[in-house]
């Protein structure tokens, strides 16, 4: 009987600075048979490669492994929608050992092993501008001659364009627009 071959799939990863921060992770899963010992992995801030476990081939044959990418982060953009590896298991010239040969695919095109890298770059999110208004802050019919309102950003919250509030309809205050460039929860002090 021929000696079985063992092989594994390793995917290199290139991540631009800032593409993945904190606990963000892009997950990868591999499907195909025979299955390796590890069929899933993830890319996070410090990951340079994802390794799928050893696959044991006991007889000749051609096997295709598809790698799917689950990326919930709009700002982290991989340069491939799909990856695949074809492994051909054949008998050596003496017919006593199984040997393997890999062919790599990225976006359905054949690539070299050195190009079998998932490059992830950061894309700046689209800023959103919003205004802040506080309705019914003032009792209707109040004397507004000595009334003023101000809004101050706390911590790293973006400041409003105009921090002094404009009184309208004798009951509400409108502050200047605030442009948010990053996701987060922000706090403001109102006086």
Secondary structure, DSSP 8 states (H G I E B T S, - for coil): --B-EEEEEEEEEEE-TTSS-TT--EEEEEE-SS--S--EEEE-TT--EEEEEEEEE-S-EEEEEEEEEE---TTEEES-S-EEEEEEEEE-TTSSBEEEEEEEEETTEEE-GGG-EEEEEE-----EEE--EETT-S-TT---TT---BEEEETT----S--B-EEETTTEEE---EEE-S----EEEE-
